[in-house]
Amino acid sequence: MLSLPAAERRLLVKATILLMVTKFCLWLLPFALVRRLSGGLVRAPFRVRDEEYPPGKVVWAVETAGRGISRFSTCLTLALTSQVLLGRRGHPALVLIGVVGGGGSDLEAHAWVQSGGKVLVGGTGIERYTILATLEAN
């Protein structure tokens, strides 16, 4: 981590902290409240503007943070964290939640992120899922 430029280290630290906070919020709070809070983070004015990064660099930070603290990394926490960090940098992102199974088999859910029509986070195997919800950062 020390070999990274200072701005990338800050992004990685932000991703790590937000990932942990998101996980704790999902444990403790109703999902609707977590959504309102994360949407507020996207729009909240801060004195210091977040560094501009292309979406790929933001995704790199979230995925790297997720590997470093795997106990906090579910597809939903990664998706919500990505949505906030992308939105803070001017990249609108949608979180999609889909399910597969049911009808006698186990139900499996998955969350992923799309921005600009491209899947950025959690895209492996999404063609199997039926989309139940599309969440904007509102």
Salt bridges, closest charged atoms under 4 A:
GLU8 OE2 - LYS57 NZ 3.21
ASP50 OD1 - LYS14 NZ 2.89
ASP50 OD2 - ARG88 NE 2.81
ASP50 OD2 - ARG89 NH1 3.83
GLU51 OE2 - ARG10 NE 2.71
GLU51 OE1 - LYS14 NZ 3.83
GLU52 OE2 - ARG49 NH2 2.19
GLU108 OE2 - ARG128 NH2 2.82
